[in-house]
Amino acid sequence: MAKGEQAYLNLCRKVLEEGTEKQDRTGTGTYSLFGDQMRFDLGDGFPLLTTKKVPFRLIVSELLWFINGDTNIRFLLQHHNNIWNEWAFKAWVESDQYDGPDMTDFGRRRLGDEAFDHVYQQEMKRFKTLILQDDQFAEQFGDLGSVYGRQWRAWKTSRNETIDQLQQVIDQIKENPDSRRHIVTAWNPEDVPSNMALPPCHALFQFYVAEGKLSCQLYQRSGDIFLGVPFNIASYALLTYLIAHECGLEPGEFIHTLGDAHIYKNHLDQVNEQLGRTPRSFPVVRLNTAKRSIFDFTVEDITLEGYDPHPAIKAPIAV
């Protein structure tokens, strides 16, 4: 079994060598394989990739956004986190209330790529300002629907009740650590087609307690290997650290199981550049030990030590 970062790099190589060429929802095209698994021993350090710089503060603010049950991008923007902007922005520019330049493919063809990209950035800047400053606008266009935070913290039942899955699983770990039911799911078949900006990619996770350690296994139905998966690895490893901290356990292992693992065709050069780099030692995460409940943590309560990555590698996001 590959250890540390090598597990991720091996997945990249496997998809490049064995992946099937497929079309996808975004029209970009991918190389894809179905079914793979990576394992990370959290005792070997925090699994934040070193062969390219991964923005840890963005991972922290997004995870706390999920944990707090929030689904509005205002919290993320307040923490300079732009990773969910595209989906909310798309809903605005396609709405009847949008009063700006044409942001469709027709608009791109009419203006040309360079001019369109400039206008796009100006409109995105205006959108972000409105989200941050206009409460009514933020309520209407900042909310992404029943995405992760809603499903984790306020799952709607057929009896119109809500289930706080995350609180329940923490309580279960404390009260009955040997249970095989430490599960949280974000995949709600009723909400997927009509009430989510993006159906959950990381769909279900399960915790396991043994020998005083807490391990977590994630099932991810769809994984953008270059851009998304490094975030997902770090995010669920951090979630495991936080819950282990609250429950008086040590972090054990993070197991990442993938359904459709894919590399977008416009990420091939970036992946090959990353594969040419030598991994370095994983960093260490420090938590504010004065905080006991994961629901009390702020961005400032979580710090990273000893992170020495190679430079970041930019790549376009497929929306």
C-alpha positions as CSV (number, residue, x, y, z in Angstrom):
1,M,0.0,0.0,0.0
2,A,1.4,3.4,-1.0
3,K,2.0,5.7,2.0
4,G,1.4,9.4,2.3
5,E,1.3,11.6,-0.7
6,Q,2.4,8.7,-3.0
7,A,-1.1,7.3,-2.8
8,Y,-2.5,10.4,-4.5
9,L,0.3,10.5,-7.1
10,N,-0.3,6.9,-7.9
11,L,-3.9,7.6,-8.5
12,C,-3.0,10.4,-10.9
13,R,-0.7,8.1,-12.8
14,K,-3.3,5.3,-12.9
15,V,-6.0,7.5,-14.4
16,L,-3.5,8.9,-17.0
17,E,-2.4,5.3,-18.0
18,E,-5.7,3.4,-17.6
19,G,-8.5,5.9,-17.7
20,T,-11.3,5.8,-20.2
21,E,-12.0,8.9,-22.3
22,K,-15.4,10.2,-21.4
23,Q,-17.7,13.2,-21.9
24,D,-19.1,15.0,-18.9
25,R,-21.7,17.5,-17.7
26,T,-19.4,20.5,-18.2
27,G,-18.5,19.6,-21.8
28,T,-14.8,19.6,-21.0
29,G,-14.1,15.9,-21.3
30,T,-12.2,13.7,-18.9
31,Y,-10.0,10.6,-18.5
32,S,-11.8,8.5,-15.9
33,L,-11.7,5.3,-14.0
34,F,-14.3,3.8,-11.7
35,G,-13.5,2.7,-8.2
36,D,-10.2,3.4,-6.4
37,Q,-9.1,3.9,-2.8
38,M,-6.3,5.9,-1.0
39,R,-5.4,5.5,2.6
40,F,-3.6,8.1,4.8
41,D,-2.2,7.3,8.3
42,L,-2.9,10.6,10.2
43,G,-0.1,9.6,12.6
44,D,2.3,10.4,9.7
45,G,1.3,14.0,9.5
46,F,-1.6,16.0,8.1
47,P,-2.3,15.0,4.5
48,L,-2.0,18.3,2.8
49,L,-0.3,17.8,-0.6
50,T,3.2,19.1,-0.9
51,T,3.8,18.6,-4.7
52,K,1.8,21.7,-5.1
53,K,0.7,24.3,-2.6
54,V,-2.9,23.7,-1.4
55,P,-4.6,26.7,0.3
56,F,-5.2,25.4,3.9
57,R,-7.2,28.5,5.1
58,L,-9.7,27.9,2.3
59,I,-10.1,24.3,3.4
60,V,-10.6,25.4,7.1
61,S,-13.2,28.0,6.3
62,E,-15.1,25.7,3.9
63,L,-15.2,22.9,6.5
64,L,-16.4,25.2,9.3
65,W,-19.1,26.4,6.8
66,F,-20.2,22.8,6.4
67,I,-20.0,22.1,10.2
68,N,-22.1,25.2,11.0
69,G,-24.8,24.1,8.6
70,D,-24.4,27.2,6.5
71,T,-25.3,27.1,2.8
72,N,-24.8,30.8,1.9
73,I,-21.5,31.9,0.4
74,R,-21.5,35.2,2.4
75,F,-19.6,33.4,5.2
76,L,-17.0,32.1,2.7
77,L,-16.5,35.5,1.1
78,Q,-16.1,37.1,4.5
79,H,-13.1,34.7,4.9
80,H,-11.8,35.5,1.3
81,N,-12.9,32.1,0.1
82,N,-14.1,32.0,-3.5
83,I,-14.4,28.3,-4.2
84,W,-18.2,28.2,-4.3
85,N,-18.7,31.5,-6.1
86,E,-19.2,30.1,-9.6
87,W,-22.4,28.2,-8.9
88,A,-24.1,31.1,-7.1
89,F,-22.9,33.6,-9.8
90,K,-24.3,31.4,-12.5
91,A,-27.7,31.4,-10.9
92,W,-27.7,35.2,-10.7
93,V,-26.6,35.9,-14.3
94,E,-29.3,33.4,-15.6
95,S,-32.0,35.0,-13.5
96,D,-34.6,37.5,-14.6
97,Q,-33.1,40.1,-12.1
98,Y,-29.7,40.2,-13.8
99,D,-29.2,43.5,-15.5
100,G,-25.6,43.2,-16.8
101,P,-23.8,42.1,-19.9
102,D,-24.6,38.7,-21.5
103,M,-22.6,36.1,-19.6
104,T,-23.7,33.1,-21.8
105,D,-21.7,31.3,-24.5
106,F,-23.3,33.6,-27.0
107,G,-21.9,36.6,-25.1
108,R,-18.4,35.0,-25.2
109,R,-18.6,34.4,-29.0
110,R,-19.8,38.0,-29.6
111,L,-17.1,39.7,-27.4
112,G,-14.2,37.2,-27.9
113,D,-12.5,35.3,-25.1
114,E,-10.2,38.1,-23.8
115,A,-12.9,40.8,-23.7
116,F,-15.5,38.4,-22.3
117,D,-13.1,37.3,-19.5
118,H,-12.5,40.9,-18.5
119,V,-16.3,41.6,-18.3
120,Y,-16.8,38.3,-16.5
121,Q,-14.3,39.3,-13.8
122,Q,-16.0,42.8,-13.4
123,E,-19.4,41.2,-13.0
124,M,-18.1,38.6,-10.5
125,K,-16.5,41.5,-8.5
126,R,-19.9,43.3,-8.5
127,F,-21.7,40.1,-7.5
128,K,-19.3,39.5,-4.5
129,T,-19.8,43.1,-3.3
130,L,-23.6,42.7,-3.5
131,I,-23.4,39.4,-1.5
132,L,-21.3,41.1,1.2
133,Q,-23.2,44.4,1.5
134,D,-26.8,43.7,0.6
135,D,-28.7,41.3,2.9
136,Q,-31.6,40.8,0.6
137,F,-29.4,40.1,-2.4
138,A,-27.3,37.7,-0.3
139,E,-30.4,35.8,0.9
140,Q,-31.7,35.4,-2.7
141,F,-28.5,34.7,-4.6
142,G,-25.9,33.7,-2.1
143,D,-27.7,30.5,-0.9
144,L,-26.8,27.3,-2.7
145,G,-29.8,25.3,-1.5
146,S,-29.7,22.0,0.4
147,V,-26.0,21.4,-0.1
148,Y,-23.6,19.8,2.4
149,G,-24.2,21.9,5.5
150,R,-27.9,21.6,5.3
151,Q,-27.8,17.8,4.9
152,W,-25.2,17.4,7.7
153,R,-27.0,19.6,10.2
154,A,-30.7,19.8,9.2
155,W,-31.8,16.8,7.1
156,K,-35.5,17.2,6.3
157,T,-37.6,14.1,7.0
158,S,-40.9,13.1,5.5
159,R,-42.6,14.2,8.8
160,N,-41.2,17.7,8.3
161,E,-38.7,17.2,11.2
162,T,-34.9,17.8,11.0
163,I,-32.1,15.5,11.8
164,D,-28.7,16.9,12.9
165,Q,-26.6,14.0,11.6
166,L,-23.3,15.5,12.6
167,Q,-24.3,16.0,16.2
168,Q,-25.8,12.6,16.3
169,V,-22.7,10.9,15.0
170,I,-20.5,12.7,17.6
171,D,-22.9,11.6,20.4
172,Q,-22.8,8.0,19.1
173,I,-19.0,7.9,19.0
174,K,-18.9,9.1,22.6
175,E,-21.7,6.8,23.9
176,N,-21.2,3.7,21.7
177,P,-17.8,3.8,20.0
178,D,-18.0,0.2,18.7
179,S,-21.2,1.0,16.7
180,R,-21.1,0.3,12.9
181,R,-23.6,3.1,12.3
182,H,-21.4,6.2,12.6
183,I,-22.5,7.5,9.3
184,V,-23.4,10.9,7.8
185,T,-24.8,11.2,4.3
186,A,-25.2,14.2,2.1
187,W,-26.9,12.4,-0.7
188,N,-30.6,13.2,-0.4
189,P,-32.4,11.8,-3.4
190,E,-35.3,14.2,-3.0
191,D,-33.1,17.3,-3.0
192,V,-30.5,16.3,-5.6
193,P,-32.5,17.1,-8.8
194,S,-34.2,20.3,-7.7
195,N,-32.8,22.0,-4.6
196,M,-29.0,21.9,-4.8
197,A,-26.6,24.1,-6.8
198,L,-24.4,21.1,-7.2
199,P,-25.3,17.5,-6.1
200,P,-22.8,16.3,-3.4
201,C,-19.7,14.8,-4.8
202,H,-18.4,13.6,-1.3
203,A,-21.6,11.8,-0.6
204,L,-21.2,9.7,2.5
205,F,-18.7,9.3,5.3
206,Q,-18.3,6.8,8.2
207,F,-16.3,6.8,11.4
208,Y,-14.6,3.9,13.1
209,V,-13.1,3.7,16.6
210,A,-10.4,1.2,17.5
211,E,-7.6,1.3,20.1
212,G,-8.3,4.8,21.1
213,K,-8.1,6.2,17.5
214,L,-10.8,7.6,15.3
215,S,-10.7,6.8,11.6
216,C,-12.9,8.1,8.8
217,Q,-13.8,6.6,5.4
218,L,-15.3,8.9,2.7
219,Y,-17.2,7.7,-0.3
220,Q,-16.9,10.2,-3.1
221,R,-19.1,9.6,-6.1
222,S,-17.2,12.0,-8.3
223,G,-13.7,13.3,-7.9
224,D,-11.9,16.0,-9.9
225,I,-8.5,14.6,-9.1
226,F,-6.4,17.7,-9.8
227,L,-8.5,20.5,-8.3
228,G,-11.1,18.9,-6.0
229,V,-9.6,15.7,-4.5
230,P,-6.6,17.4,-2.7
231,F,-9.2,19.7,-0.9
232,N,-11.4,16.7,-0.1
233,I,-8.5,14.7,1.4
234,A,-7.5,17.6,3.7
235,S,-11.0,18.6,4.6
236,Y,-12.1,15.1,5.8
237,A,-8.8,14.6,7.5
238,L,-9.3,17.8,9.4
239,L,-12.9,16.8,10.2
240,T,-11.5,13.6,11.7
241,Y,-9.0,15.6,13.8
242,L,-11.8,17.8,15.1
243,I,-14.2,15.0,16.0
244,A,-11.4,13.0,17.5
245,H,-10.4,16.0,19.6
246,E,-14.0,16.4,21.0
247,C,-14.4,12.7,21.7
248,G,-11.1,12.3,23.5
249,L,-9.5,10.1,20.8
250,E,-6.4,10.3,18.6
251,P,-6.7,10.6,14.8
252,G,-6.3,7.3,13.2
253,E,-6.6,6.8,9.4
254,F,-8.4,8.6,6.6
255,I,-9.6,6.3,3.8
256,H,-10.8,7.9,0.6
257,T,-12.9,5.7,-1.7
258,L,-13.7,7.2,-5.1
259,G,-16.4,6.3,-7.6
260,D,-15.8,8.2,-10.8
261,A,-12.2,9.4,-10.4
262,H,-11.3,11.7,-13.3
263,I,-8.8,14.1,-14.7
264,Y,-10.2,16.9,-16.9
265,K,-8.6,17.2,-20.3
266,N,-7.7,20.8,-19.6
267,H,-5.7,19.7,-16.5
268,L,-3.3,17.2,-18.2
269,D,-0.3,19.5,-18.4
270,Q,-0.8,20.5,-14.7
271,V,-1.0,16.9,-13.6
272,N,2.1,16.0,-15.4
273,E,3.9,19.0,-14.0
274,Q,2.9,17.9,-10.5
275,L,4.0,14.3,-11.1
276,G,7.5,15.6,-11.9
277,R,7.9,16.9,-8.4
278,T,9.3,15.1,-5.3
279,P,6.9,14.9,-2.3
280,R,8.0,16.5,1.0
281,S,7.1,15.7,4.6
282,F,3.5,16.3,5.6
283,P,2.8,19.3,8.0
284,V,1.3,19.2,11.4
285,V,-2.2,20.6,12.4
286,R,-2.6,22.3,15.8
287,L,-6.1,22.8,17.3
288,N,-7.0,25.2,20.1
289,T,-7.3,22.8,23.0
290,A,-9.4,25.3,25.0
291,K,-12.2,24.6,22.6
292,R,-13.9,21.2,23.1
293,S,-16.9,21.2,20.8
294,I,-16.3,21.3,17.1
295,F,-19.1,23.8,16.7
296,D,-17.2,26.3,18.7
297,F,-14.1,26.4,16.5
298,T,-13.3,29.4,14.4
299,V,-10.8,29.7,11.6
300,E,-8.2,31.2,14.0
301,D,-8.4,28.1,16.2
302,I,-6.8,25.8,13.6
303,T,-3.2,26.3,12.6
304,L,-0.7,24.6,10.3
305,E,3.0,24.0,11.1
306,G,5.9,22.8,8.9
307,Y,4.2,23.1,5.6
308,D,6.8,23.4,2.9
309,P,5.1,22.7,-0.5
310,H,6.2,23.2,-4.1
311,P,4.6,26.2,-5.8
312,A,0.9,26.2,-6.6
313,I,-0.3,25.1,-10.1
314,K,-3.2,27.0,-11.5
315,A,-6.0,25.2,-13.5
316,P,-9.5,26.2,-14.7
317,I,-12.5,24.9,-12.8
318,A,-15.2,23.1,-14.8
319,V,-18.7,24.4,-13.8
